[in-house]
Amino acid sequence: MSRVIPRVIAVSIQKCGVGKTTTAVNLATALARAGHATLIIDLDPQGNASSGLGCPRDSVAFGIADAILGLEPLSRVLVPTAQSGLDLAPATPSMVGVEVELVNLPNREQRLKLALAGLERAYAFVILDCPPSLGMLTLNALTASDSVLVPLQAEYYAMEGLGELVRTITAVRRSTNPRLRREGIVLTMHDGRTNLCRDVEAQARAVFGQEVFKTIVPRTVRLAEAPSHGKSIFHYDPSSRGAQAYLALAEELVARVAAAPAAQAVG
């Protein structure tokens, strides 16, 4: 019997504080709410995606580090979330040492890809929350992914981080993952009242064109508050502007995937 390979999407940019984890958590939740079985994997040693979904790093026995290092199958480290249809591979305190341990392992750039190959449950999407730096964990994420979704804060320093990521994607294509592509760029923490935000948006759309999602995620207090309660925006304030933005982003992403699917049937 054939099955569908999930679309694996790395949420990545080499800069902190641009809404990366907020986007990974809320996009994954929105996809699940729309009926698409989704897995989110917390690859950031800070574990913010895990705590933001009500699963702090020290609350579970196993995590994604165990799967990457080959100590446990990925299926054993998964935990359910408050959102039906959304599972989490959490970060644990041991994530801090994974970068060092990977250096001496065979197929060190392929460890996450190998772990994903053993998934027993069928997911439509796998969302990877990457560290905000280029290291072995990010390289594993990019090697395992079909595409990269880039959260871009509407400020000029974030544009510099985008340039670094574009160069990284090109390098990964040449070395470990020739199929990797940019899924798109989503503008985050956007305040349309400021000239800076409008200028950065215009520049991004001029340079990257249709790669920039139509959906814009606004800067809102409710989005900032939700993680401190261990909840996605949909479980914290489902009627907020932030929730509506991530629903729209999920809908736009699904439409893109349907138009140019990476998934295929396998035996």
Residue, then its C-alpha position, 0 to 999 in steps of 0.5 A: m500500500s502506498r503512503v504520502i511522504p509529509r512535506v518537511i518544512a524548516v522554519s529558519i533564519q540566522k537571527c534571534g527575536v524575529g518571530k521564528t518559534t512563534t511562527a513554527v508553533n502557530l503555523a503548525t497549530a493552524l495546519a492541524r486545526a485545518g485538518h492536516a496531521t502535523l508534527i512539530i520538532d523542536l530543534d532549538p536547545q532553548g526549547n521555546a517551541s516545547s514550552g510554548l506548547g505546554c511541554p517544558r524541557d524538563s517535563v519529559a523523559f525523551g526528546i528529539a535529541d535521543a532520536i537524532l543520536g539514535l538512542e530512541p526511535l522518533s515515534r517514542v519521543l513524540v508527545p500529543t499537544a492540546q491541539s488535536g492532530l498536532d504532535l510534538a518532538p520536544a527539546t530536552p536539557s540534553m539538546v545542549g550537548v547534541e552539537v558536540e556529540l554529532v561531530n564524531l558520529p557517522n552521517r552526522e548531517q543525515r541523522l534527523k533525516l534518518a530519524l524521520a524515515g522511521l516515522e510510523r504515523a502519517y503526517a501531512f506536514v512536519i515543521l522544524d523549529c531550527p536554532p537561530s544559528l548555523g550549526m549541526l542541528t540547523l544543517n540536519a534540519l536543512t538536509a532533512s527538509d523539502s523547503v525552508l520557510v523564512p520568518l522576516q521581521a520588518e527591520y533592516y537587520a533581519m534582512e541581513g539574516l535573510g541574506e545569510l540564510v540564502r547563502t546557507i541554502t545554496a551551500v546545503r543544495r550543493s552538499t547534502n540536499p539538492r532538492l532543498r528550496r525556499e518555501g517562502i518568506v513571511l513578514t512577522m512582527h509587522d506594524g504597518r503604521t511605521n515607515l520602516c515596516r512599509d519600506v522593508e516589506a516593499q524591499a522584500r517584495a521587490v527582491f523576492g516577488q511571489e516568494v513573499f507570502k501575502t499574509i503578514v503577521p502583525r506585532t501584537v501583545r497577545l502573540a507575545e503573551a501566549p508562550s508564557h502560558g504554554k499555549s499557542i495563540f489559538h488556545y490563548d486568544p483564538s479571536s486575536r489578529g495574530a490567530q487570524a494571521y496564522l490561519a491565513l498563513a496556513e491556508e496560503l501554505v497549503a495552497r502553495v503545496a497543492a500547486a507544487p507538491a513535494a510529496q509523492a506516493v511510495g511503496 
